[in-house]
Amino acid sequence: MTDLATDFLLELRSEEIPARMQDKAREDLARLFAAELDRAGMKAGEIVTYATPRRLALIARELPAETAAVREETKGPRTSAPAQALEGFLRKTGLSADQLTERDGVWFAVLEKPGRKAADVLAEAIPAIVRAFPWPKSMRWGAASASTESLRWVRPLQGIVALFGDDVVPCEIAGVVSGAATVGHRFHHPGVITIGSAADYVEKLRACHVIVDQDERRAIVRERASALAAEAGLSLIADEGLVAENAGLTEWPVPLLGRFEPEFLSVPPEVIQLTARVNQKYFVCSDASGKLANAFVCTANIEAADGGERIVEGNRKVLAARLSDARFFYETDLKVPLAEQAKKLEKIVFHEKLGTVADKVERVAKLARWLVEEGIVSSSLPGEGRGPVGTSEVTERSASQQQPSRLDPGLRRGTEELADMAERAARLAKADLVTGMVGEFPELQGLMGGYYAGAQGEDAQVAEAVRDHYKPVGQGDEVPTAPVTVAVSLADKLDTLRGFFLLEEPPTGSKDPFALRRAALGVIRLVTDNGLRGSLSTWLTKAVDLHLETCLRSLGRTVPEKPMYLEVQGDTRRLMSEGAEVLCFPVAADAPFYGGVRAQGLHPASPVDFFADRLKVQQREAGVRHDLIDAVFALGGEDDLVRLLARVRALQAFVTTEDGANLLAGYKRAANILKKEGYGASPTDVIPAEAGIQTPGDGDGVETTAALDSPPRGNDHKGAMEPAEADLLAALDAAEPAAARAVAAEDFEAAMAALATLRGPIDAFFEGVIVNDPDPAKRARRLALLDRVRTAVHTVADFSKIEG
Amino acid sequence: MILTLHDYWSARGCLILQPYDMRMGAGTFHTATTLRALGPEPWNAAFVQPCRRPTDGRYGENPNRLQHYYQYQVILKPSPADLQELYLGSLAAIGIDFTRHDIRFVEDDWESPTLGAWGLGWEVWCDGMEVTQFTYFQQMGGFDCKPVAGELTYGLERLAMYIQNVDSVYDLAFNDAGVSYGDVFHENEVQMSTWNFEVANTDTLFDQFRKAAAECENCLEAKLPIPAYEQAIEASHIFNLLQARGVISVAERQAYIGRVRDLAKGACAAWIEKNTPDWQARYSGWTL
C-alpha cells in the first residue's frame, strides 16, 4: 500500500484564536482526526499539527488511497429452525432469503463492504470534526446567526484548505467551501496564496511571513529575547508561559527591547514584573546584581519598516502609563496604616456563615497567639530551614510537649514576645485586601501587605509573616520557617479548614471552591517541615472554640472566659460554661445555623480523616507507602503528624528487610487463623470493625472470648507447652514491653528491632506446633498466643493494613 | 479624526448618530447598541459617546487613565464577514501605518454583568496599547442575539495619542491654535476625581439608586421599555459612583450588580415583547 500512500493537509483558518487555546486545539484536532480515520478503518503514518493565531492545521502523512474492503459475516439460525427465526434474522440484517449463504446447516448473512476512496472519507470527516470541535468557548456570527443552530467556532471561520495529495477534498461547512487557497501574514502578505500540497505548506507560508510551526516561533521568541537582553548587558527573566503566549499571538514574532524610566523602580519589583507580564505580555530583565532592570522585551508581529523604533516607543508609553498607575496605588496605599485598612475588613464577608474577614482575622490572631503560648510554634523550630529568629532564647525541646509555665522566666518572656508578634502579624495579614494595589492585582495579596508593613515600621518578622502567611500555596511552593510566619500561616489554614468542616462543606470530587485540599496540604507541610509537635485534633478543637466566639458575638452574646461545652437535652442543645447557659438552640433541620454551634452539636465531623487522605497523597510523592500510613492511623489516637510520619518511615524501612517481610507474613498467617476461628481483635486495640469483630453464631465464640479475657501470661501454662510455644511466649514477654517502651520514647527503629526478635520464634511456632489441636485447651492456648502476637505487633502498627 | 471615522463608516452604510445624553460607562449602553442589538432587523450605526468611569479617575495624574473620555462606537448587525478588514481600513483612514505599528488582536471576552450581556472578541492592540474593543455580541439583556452584531469601540484619546505621538493625553492638541486636551479637561478630571472618590454624598447616592430602580419598575409596568432602560442606565452609573466611594462591600457588590442587571434585563424583555409581533411579521421564522 505504501506506494499509493498520500499526504493530507487540512487548514482551518479563522479570525484570531486566543493564544491560550491553541495547544489544546492542536491536540483535539489530532485526536478527532485520528478517530475519524479509525472509524473508516484507515490509519495515518504520522499526524502533525500546527497552530498560529489565524490557523489550525493538520498534516496526516501516508494515508492509503482507499480503505480496505471489509467482509462481515453474521451467523443466523439453523436451516432447520422455525420460519419466525429466519424472518427475524432477515429483518435484522435487512436482507432477503436468497441473499443468505448456507454452511453446515446454518444461515449466514455475508456483507461485503467495498473499500472507500480516502478522499470521500476525508470529505465527510472534515465537517464532522469542525462540528464536534470542543472549543472551551465558541460563538456564532454573521447573517446565519439569526438561528442559534448556526455553526459555532472559536471565532468566525474564514477558510478551509483540504488537500489530499494535490487534489482538493471538496466539502462545505456553513458556507465555507474547501479549496487550496489561504492567506499569508495579515500585514506583510495580505493576499491570497495557493497551496500545492502538504509538502509545500510550511515553506509557502514562510515565504509569506507566516511561521506555522508554533515550536519554531517559541524558539525565536525565547532565543531572541534572551539575546536582546544579553546585548544590553542584562539577563532575561525566563518565563515559558510568556514565550508560549507571545508565540500564540504572532505569526512572525519579532522581539524588541525597550527601556522604561528608572524612577519607576521605586515600585516593588514584583509589581513591575506582574504588570509587565499580565497586562502587556512583556518579559523583564535583571541587571548584573540580580536586581530588576528598567528594561522590557515585547514581541511584535511584524518586521517594521523602521526597525521597530516606533513600536518600542509605543510600548514604552503604555508600560509607563501602567507603572504610573501602579505607583499611584502604591503611594496611596502607603499613606494608610495597615491597622487602619484592617478596619475595613468588617465590610467584607468571608463566608456568609463564618462571618466577615474581620471575624476571621480575630480568630486567626487568637489562634496564632495560642499556638505560640502552647509551645507548638516556638522561636527555635527544629525544621531544617530557618527564618530570622527574633529572640535569643532557645527553647529546650523534648518529645513530650513543653508547657510555657515550665519554662524559665527568660524563655517565657521570649514566648510572650513571639506571641505578640504572631498576633500583630495576624491582625495585619489580611489588611492589604482592601488596598488599591491588591484590588488591581489580587495575586499580589500578602506580598503588598508585607511591603506596606515594612514601610510603615512594623517589625521585620511581622512584615515577613504578613507577606508569607498564605504560603505554601502549591505543591512546589516554599514552606515558611520563620516562627511568626509559621504561627500565622498555620492558624489561618486551621481556621479555614475547621470552619468549612463545621459547615459540612468538605470538598467532593473535583469541587473544592474554598481550596480546602490546598489548606490541608499547607498545614501538613508546615507541620512536617518545621517539626511542629502536638495533637492536630487539639488544635482543631481550639479553632472550633474560636468559631463559636464569632457566632456568639454575631448574636450579641457575651463570650464566656471559661471553656464552653455542649449539653444535650432531648431536642435542644445548650451551650454551657461553668454550669451557666450561654446559648440554647433547637435541633431541627430548619434551625438557624448559629455559626459553628449547630454543627458542633449535631455533626462533630472532624477534618482529621481528610488530613489523613491529604497526607497519603502528599507522602506518595516522597515515596512513602499509603498502606503504611493507614497501618499507623488505624491504631487510632495518633494525630501528631511528625510522630506519625517518623513511625511510618521506620515501618517502611522495617517491612522491606527480610525480618520485616517474614514477620509480616507470620502476622498475616496468625491473623488469618484468628479470623477463621472467630477470634476477635483484643479489646485494647482500636481497630475498625472489619478487622475482626466476632461473627455472631460462631461456634467458638464463648470459648475464645473467655480465652481472650485471660490470655496466658508469664509461666502459667509452661509445663504443658511445646518448646516452640514456650519460646514464643518468652519472646513476646520480652518484645512487647520493649516495643511499647521504644514507641513511648519515639524510638521507632528500636520498636521495629524489638518486633524483629519475634520473627524467629513465630516461624518456629508455625513449623513445630499445630494450632488446631484436637485438645480444646491446647487449641485455645495457642490461639491466645497468636492473639498476643497480634497485640504485640499492634504496639507499632496495624499490620493488617499493610499490603503484600 | 471623528470626522474621518464618520466619513469612513457612513460610506459603508452606517447611520451617523449623536451621543446619548446621559451619564454612562460605555458606548455599549447607548440604546443604539443595547436595544438595537436585539431582534432580527439589520442595524448599522456609528456615533461618539462620552463615557464616565468614576473608579478610573486619577486626579489628572495618569497619562492615559481618565474618569471621563470619549468612545467611538460602530455597531453592525448582522456582523459582516469582512469586519476585521473593515476595521483595519478605518485605522488606515485615520493614519495608522501598518508597516511601522504593530496591530494585534488579543483575546478579550467581553462581559457586562450589569447589562446581562456577553460576547467574544479581542482588544485590539496598537504597539501594546489597547485602542479598540472588538466584540461579537452573543447575548444582550440575557437574550441570545439573533443575529449576532459586531461592535467596535475605539478609544479616541488613545488613538489620537498615537497619531499625534504624545506621551500624555493632556498633551494632545485639541486644535491647531495651541489649545490642548489638558486645557479643556485637566481641571475637570481633578475636580471630578475628588468628587467621585471623596465628596459625593453617599446617602444621596443610595437614595438616587433606589429611586432610579423604582422608576424603572414603574416604566416597566407602563410597558415603556426605553424610559425603563434609561433608569437602568442611571442606576448603573449611581452604582459606579458608590463603588468609587468605596461604600459597597464585596458581598453587597454582587447584589447591586444583580439589581441593575435585573432592571436592564427587564427593559430588554419589554423591548422584545413590544417588537416581537412586528419582527415576526417582517422576518418569517424569527423566534426569540
Interface residues (C-beta under 8 A of the other chain):
Chain A: E15 E16 P18 A19 R20 P53 K137 S138 M139 R140 W141 G142 A143 A144 S145 A146 S147 T148 V154 R155 P156 Q158 R186 F187 L249 T250 Q280 Y282 C298 A300 N301 I302 A304 A305 D306 R310 I311 E313 G314 N315 K317 V318 L319 A320 A321 S324 D325 F328 K344 K347 I348 V349 E352
Chain B: P40 R58 E61 N62 P63 N64 R65 P78 S79 P80 A81 Q84 F98 T99 R100 H101 D102 I103 R104 F105 V106 E107 D109 G119 L120 G121 W122 C126 D127 G128 M129 Y136 Q138 D144 C145 K146 P147 V148 G150 M161 Y162 D167 G246 S249 V250 A251 Y283 W286
